[in-house]
Amino acid sequence: MEKIKHLYWRAGFGLSPTEWQQKKDWPISKAIDELFAQARQAQVSLPVAEMGLPEDMEKKRENREMFEQMLREEKRRIFEYNVNWVNRMANPKESALLERMTFFWHGHFACKPDFGKLGIQYLNTLRKHALGNFRDMVLAIAQDPAMIRYLNNQQNRKEKPNENFARELMELFTLGRGNYTEKDIKEAARAFTGWSSDLRGDYIFRPMWHDYGSKTFFGKTGTFDGKDIINIILEKPQTAQFIVRKIYKHFVNDQVDETLVSALSKQFFQSGYDIGKLMQSIFSSDWFYAAKNMGNRIKSPIEFTAGLMRSVELKFDQPMGMLFIQRALGQILFNPPNVAGWPGGKTWIDNSTLMLRLNLPGYLFNSTEFSLRTKGEFEDEAREKGNRRLSNTINLQPLSASIKGNNSNEIAAELAKYLLLTPTALPIDNYTKELPATDRETIIRQMTMRLMTLPEYQMC
């Protein structure tokens, strides 16, 4: 039971009450098989809305008011993709594993799209390759218009190479710091010259901008292009080790077991960088379910929100409320702090975010109005009337149907088994004291809210 709960929090965003009743006694092998089967059957690519025609874009650039209005519209579209993605994470009918892996890669290949089309193309790129081949994924990211613009490969021309993408490709995306030289960065930048995007937001290779000359990269010499550079990087076992270590820290434990990482890295490298096989090995291993690896991670704001939504069928009447929560807790999808992504771990918790996390279930259960300071591109929406009230609905019927027992102590014990991955600091009956409710449904509602406000609920 504990192992199943651990698996679904690491390979997804927890279990809905109905899923919990169905799967809590499943063998781990059966649960893993189902997770991967759902991922194979899931819809990978979402429809891409066209950006304006090039001539329309140029007209809007010439008219400041029109251009600013266009930017606001595009930011709103990115926000809609953000909300739709969190809803997909929280939806038991979607593939939890695919969305979790896509979420992980968003933190790894961190990018901040500035147009709606760029955002959905980028998300489609991540989702398409999330459990596929890492080599294909790196190439797709290198040709993704959102990343090209974010890391300035638009400005990468043979006359004056821009090194931003080449540097981050090695430092953050593949090898890690210390495994390349400044000369390697310069030569790689030359190889990626001409990899660009057009005004429609599509990838385009500009042959007149490309440096066709000889390049020496990691001791090899040739007229390399970007694909050659990626292949040479992936010939190095350090790449497999860098990726596996990052996956281990996200899915297993911040404290890395170097022996395990070394063995997994060798397997990953020999498989030709098969991400799905790597994840299956991790989830199927006995050490993944060791006590030291369970309930030891602080939920990121997105994990916290999606898991809460899944547990109590939370739906926001005003989707802007979801953005306010993301901003206040410090993680907005499509808006990482920088190209290194979110640092995670203990950085998720400070005095203000901890208090909001502990109070948030109460706000949501009671649709409370509260003060929430926001910054950045959505301040105009934050000022709109009523947006500070978390208007939402919660459906506790599936949870109630899954809980046995009638008195408060029995109900609290059952809820703790479902909601918490670590034991409570005090015996469970301590949390039922002074409970005002007497009828079963109200007890379930109040105890669910109480348990979700505990520090233990922050862990997964």
FENKA-V556427 format. One record per residue. N is the residue number from 1. SS is DSSP state (helix for helix, strand for strand, loop for the rest). OMEGA is omega in degrees with one decimal (* if undefined). BURIAL is I if it has 16 or more other ideal C-beta (glycine too) atoms within 10 Angstrom, else O. Layout:
<<N	SS	OMEGA	BURIAL> <N	SS	OMEGA	BURIAL>>
//
This chain:
<<1	loop	179.2	O> <2	helix	-179.8	O> <3	helix	178.3	I> <4	helix	179.8	I> <5	helix	178.0	I> <6	helix	-178.5	I> <7	helix	-174.7	I> <8	helix	173.5	I> <9	helix	179.7	I> <10	helix	-179.2	I> <11	loop	179.6	I> <12	loop	-177.6	I> <13	loop	-178.4	I> <14	loop	-179.3	I> <15	loop	170.6	I> <16	loop	178.7	I> <17	helix	179.6	I> <18	helix	177.2	O> <19	helix	-179.7	I> <20	helix	179.2	I> <21	helix	-178.5	O> <22	helix	-165.0	O> <23	helix	-171.8	I> <24	loop	179.5	I> <25	loop	178.7	O> <26	loop	167.3	I> <27	loop	-179.2	O> <28	helix	-178.0	I> <29	helix	179.1	O> <30	helix	-180.0	O> <31	helix	179.2	I> <32	helix	179.1	I> <33	helix	-179.0	O> <34	helix	179.0	O> <35	helix	-178.6	I> <36	helix	177.2	I> <37	helix	177.4	O> <38	helix	179.9	I> <39	helix	179.6	I> <40	helix	-175.6	O> <41	helix	-172.6	O> <42	loop	172.8	I> <43	loop	-174.4	O> <44	loop	-174.5	I> <45	loop	175.3	O> <46	loop	-178.0	O> <47	loop	-179.1	O> <48	loop	177.3	I> <49	loop	-178.7	O> <50	loop	167.4	O> <51	loop	178.8	I> <52	loop	175.9	I> <53	loop	-177.1	O> <54	helix	-178.5	O> <55	helix	176.7	O> <56	helix	179.4	O> <57	helix	-178.5	I> <58	helix	177.7	O> <59	helix	-179.2	O> <60	helix	177.1	I> <61	helix	-178.9	O> <62	helix	-179.9	O> <63	loop	-173.8	O> <64	helix	-178.0	O> <65	helix	178.7	O> <66	helix	-177.8	O> <67	helix	179.1	O> <68	helix	176.3	O> <69	helix	177.8	O> <70	helix	179.7	I> <71	helix	178.1	O> <72	helix	178.8	O> <73	helix	-179.4	O> <74	helix	177.6	I> <75	helix	178.3	I> <76	helix	177.6	O> <77	helix	177.8	I> <78	helix	177.3	I> <79	helix	178.5	I> <80	helix	177.4	O> <81	helix	177.0	I> <82	helix	-178.2	I> <83	helix	179.9	I> <84	helix	-179.7	O> <85	helix	178.0	I> <86	helix	176.8	I> <87	helix	178.2	I> <88	helix	176.1	I> <89	helix	-175.1	I> <90	helix	-173.7	I> <91	loop	-179.9	I> <92	loop	-179.7	I> <93	loop	178.0	O> <94	loop	178.7	I> <95	loop	-179.8	I> <96	helix	-177.5	I> <97	helix	-179.3	I> <98	helix	180.0	I> <99	helix	178.7	I> <100	helix	179.0	I> <101	helix	177.2	I> <102	helix	177.3	I> <103	helix	177.4	I> <104	helix	-177.3	I> <105	helix	174.7	I> <106	helix	176.0	I> <107	helix	-179.7	I> <108	helix	176.2	I> <109	loop	-173.1	I> <110	loop	-174.9	I> <111	loop	-179.1	I> <112	loop	-179.7	I> <113	loop	-179.6	I> <114	loop	174.8	O> <115	loop	-177.6	I> <116	helix	-178.9	I> <117	helix	179.4	I> <118	helix	-179.1	I> <119	helix	-177.0	I> <120	helix	174.8	I> <121	helix	178.8	I> <122	helix	178.6	I> <123	helix	177.4	I> <124	helix	178.3	I> <125	helix	-180.0	I> <126	helix	-176.2	I> <127	helix	-179.0	I> <128	helix	-174.4	I> <129	helix	-171.0	I> <130	loop	179.4	I> <131	loop	-177.0	I> <132	loop	-176.7	I> <133	strand	-176.2	I> <134	helix	177.7	I> <135	helix	177.8	I> <136	helix	-177.7	O> <137	helix	-179.5	I> <138	helix	178.1	I> <139	helix	179.8	I> <140	helix	177.9	I> <141	helix	179.6	I> <142	helix	179.3	I> <143	loop	179.6	I> <144	loop	-175.7	I> <145	helix	178.7	I> <146	helix	-179.9	I> <147	helix	178.2	I> <148	helix	-179.3	I> <149	helix	-177.0	I> <150	helix	-178.4	I> <151	loop	167.0	I> <152	loop	176.1	O> <153	helix	170.5	I> <154	helix	-177.2	I> <155	helix	-175.9	O> <156	loop	-177.6	I> <157	strand	-174.5	I> <158	loop	-179.8	O> <159	loop	-177.8	O> <160	strand	-177.2	O> <161	loop	173.9	I> <162	loop	-170.8	I> <163	loop	-172.2	I> <164	helix	-176.7	I> <165	helix	-178.5	I> <166	helix	-179.8	I> <167	helix	-177.4	I> <168	helix	175.8	I> <169	helix	-178.1	I> <170	helix	-174.1	I> <171	helix	-171.8	I> <172	helix	-171.8	I> <173	helix	-173.0	I> <174	helix	-168.8	I> <175	loop	-173.2	I> <176	loop	-176.0	I> <177	loop	176.5	O> <178	loop	-177.4	O> <179	loop	178.9	I> <180	loop	179.8	I> <181	loop	175.4	O> <182	helix	177.5	O> <183	helix	177.7	O> <184	helix	178.7	I> <185	helix	-178.5	I> <186	helix	-179.3	O> <187	helix	177.8	I> <188	helix	178.7	I> <189	helix	177.4	I> <190	helix	-177.8	I> <191	helix	-179.0	I> <192	loop	176.1	I> <193	loop	178.9	I> <194	loop	176.0	I> <195	strand	-166.3	I> <196	strand	174.0	I> <197	strand	-178.3	I> <198	loop	-177.3	O> <199	loop	176.5	O> <200	loop	-178.7	O> <201	loop	178.2	I> <202	loop	176.4	O> <203	strand	176.0	O> <204	strand	172.7	O> <205	strand	-178.8	O> <206	loop	-174.1	O> <207	helix	-178.9	O> <208	helix	179.9	O> <209	helix	-172.1	I> <210	loop	176.6	I> <211	loop	-178.2	I> <212	loop	-176.7	O> <213	loop	179.5	O> <214	loop	-179.7	O> <215	strand	175.8	I> <216	strand	-173.3	O> <217	strand	-176.0	I> <218	loop	175.1	I> <219	loop	177.5	O> <220	strand	-177.4	O> <221	strand	177.9	O> <222	strand	178.3	O> <223	loop	-170.6	O> <224	loop	166.2	I> <225	loop	-175.4	I> <226	helix	180.0	I> <227	helix	177.0	I> <228	helix	179.8	I> <229	helix	179.2	I> <230	helix	-179.9	I> <231	helix	179.2	O> <232	helix	178.0	I> <233	helix	-177.2	I> <234	helix	171.7	I> <235	loop	-177.1	O> <236	loop	178.7	I> <237	helix	178.4	O> <238	helix	178.9	I> <239	helix	178.4	I> <240	helix	-178.6	I> <241	helix	-179.8	I> <242	helix	-178.8	I> <243	helix	-178.5	I> <244	helix	179.0	I> <245	helix	-179.6	I> <246	helix	176.8	I> <247	helix	179.4	I> <248	helix	-178.6	I> <249	helix	-179.0	I> <250	helix	-171.5	I> <251	helix	-174.4	I> <252	loop	-172.5	I> <253	loop	175.2	I> <254	loop	176.8	O> <255	loop	-170.2	O> <256	loop	170.3	O> <257	loop	-172.7	I> <258	helix	178.4	O> <259	helix	178.8	O> <260	helix	-180.0	I> <261	helix	178.6	I> <262	helix	-179.6	O> <263	helix	179.0	O> <264	helix	179.1	I> <265	helix	178.9	I> <266	helix	178.5	O> <267	helix	-178.8	O> <268	helix	179.6	I> <269	helix	-177.0	I> <270	helix	178.8	O> <271	loop	-175.0	I> <272	loop	177.3	O> <273	loop	177.0	I> <274	strand	-176.0	I> <275	helix	-178.9	I> <276	helix	179.1	I> <277	helix	178.3	O> <278	helix	-177.9	I> <279	helix	178.2	I> <280	helix	177.8	I> <281	helix	-179.6	I> <282	helix	-176.1	I> <283	helix	-177.9	I> <284	helix	-175.3	O> <285	loop	179.0	O> <286	helix	-176.3	O> <287	helix	177.9	O> <288	helix	-176.6	I> <289	helix	175.7	I> <290	loop	-176.2	O> <291	helix	-176.9	O> <292	helix	-179.1	O> <293	helix	-176.6	I> <294	loop	177.4	I> <295	loop	-174.6	I> <296	loop	-178.0	O> <297	loop	171.6	I> <298	strand	179.0	I> <299	loop	171.7	I> <300	loop	178.4	I> <301	helix	179.9	I> <302	helix	177.0	I> <303	helix	179.6	I> <304	helix	-176.8	I> <305	helix	-178.7	I> <306	helix	179.1	I> <307	helix	177.9	I> <308	helix	178.4	I> <309	helix	-178.2	I> <310	helix	-174.7	I> <311	helix	-173.9	I> <312	helix	-179.5	I> <313	loop	179.2	I> <314	loop	175.3	I> <315	strand	178.8	O> <316	strand	175.3	I> <317	loop	176.0	O> <318	loop	-176.7	I> <319	loop	179.2	O> <320	helix	177.6	I> <321	helix	178.8	I> <322	helix	178.7	I> <323	helix	178.2	I> <324	helix	179.7	I> <325	helix	178.6	I> <326	helix	-177.8	I> <327	helix	-177.6	I> <328	helix	-179.1	I> <329	helix	171.4	I> <330	loop	176.7	I> <331	loop	178.5	I> <332	loop	177.5	I> <333	loop	-176.8	I> <334	loop	-178.4	I> <335	loop	179.2	I> <336	loop	-179.2	I> <337	loop	178.6	O> <338	loop	-175.5	O> <339	loop	176.5	I> <340	loop	178.7	O> <341	loop	-178.3	I> <342	loop	-177.8	I> <343	loop	174.6	O> <344	loop	178.9	O> <345	helix	-177.0	O> <346	helix	179.2	O> <347	helix	178.8	O> <348	helix	-172.3	I> <349	loop	164.7	O> <350	loop	-174.2	O> <351	helix	-175.8	O> <352	helix	-177.7	O> <353	helix	178.6	I> <354	helix	179.6	O> <355	helix	178.9	O> <356	helix	178.3	I> <357	helix	-177.1	I> <358	helix	-178.4	O> <359	helix	-172.6	O> <360	helix	178.5	I> <361	helix	177.6	I> <362	helix	176.6	O> <363	helix	-175.3	I> <364	helix	179.8	I> <365	helix	-176.1	I> <366	helix	-176.6	O> <367	loop	-173.1	O> <368	loop	170.8	O> <369	strand	-178.8	O> <370	loop	-176.6	O> <371	loop	180.0	O> <372	loop	-178.7	I> <373	loop	179.5	O> <374	loop	178.1	I> <375	loop	168.4	O> <376	loop	-164.6	O> <377	loop	-176.7	I> <378	loop	-179.0	I> <379	helix	-179.8	O> <380	helix	177.1	O> <381	helix	-177.8	I> <382	helix	-177.8	I> <383	loop	-179.1	O> <384	loop	-175.2	O> <385	loop	174.1	O> <386	loop	-175.2	O> <387	loop	177.2	I> <388	loop	174.8	I> <389	strand	177.6	O> <390	loop	179.9	I> <391	loop	-174.9	O> <392	strand	174.4	I> <393	strand	177.4	O> <394	loop	179.0	I> <395	loop	-177.8	O> <396	loop	-177.4	I> <397	helix	178.3	O> <398	helix	178.5	I> <399	helix	179.4	I> <400	helix	-178.9	I> <401	helix	-177.0	O> <402	helix	-175.5	I> <403	loop	176.6	I> <404	loop	177.8	O> <405	loop	-176.8	O> <406	loop	-179.3	O> <407	loop	-171.1	O> <408	helix	-178.6	I> <409	helix	178.3	I> <410	helix	179.6	O> <411	helix	-179.7	I> <412	helix	179.7	I> <413	helix	178.4	I> <414	helix	179.6	I> <415	helix	179.7	I> <416	helix	177.4	I> <417	helix	-177.8	O> <418	helix	-169.1	I> <419	helix	-170.1	I> <420	loop	177.7	I> <421	loop	174.6	I> <422	loop	-179.9	O> <423	loop	177.7	O> <424	loop	-178.1	I> <425	loop	-179.9	O> <426	loop	173.7	O> <427	loop	-170.2	O> <428	helix	-178.4	I> <429	helix	175.4	O> <430	helix	-176.4	O> <431	helix	178.4	I> <432	helix	-179.2	I> <433	loop	178.4	O> <434	loop	176.3	O> <435	loop	-174.9	I> <436	loop	-173.8	O> <437	loop	174.2	O> <438	loop	179.0	O> <439	loop	-170.8	O> <440	helix	-175.5	O> <441	helix	179.9	O> <442	helix	175.8	O> <443	helix	179.9	I> <444	helix	180.0	I> <445	helix	-176.3	I> <446	helix	179.4	I> <447	helix	175.7	I> <448	helix	179.9	I> <449	helix	179.9	I> <450	helix	-178.2	I> <451	helix	178.9	I> <452	helix	177.8	I> <453	loop	179.4	I> <454	loop	174.5	I> <455	helix	-179.3	O> <456	helix	179.7	I> <457	helix	179.2	I> <458	helix	-174.4	I> <459	strand	175.1	I> <460	loop	*	I>>
//
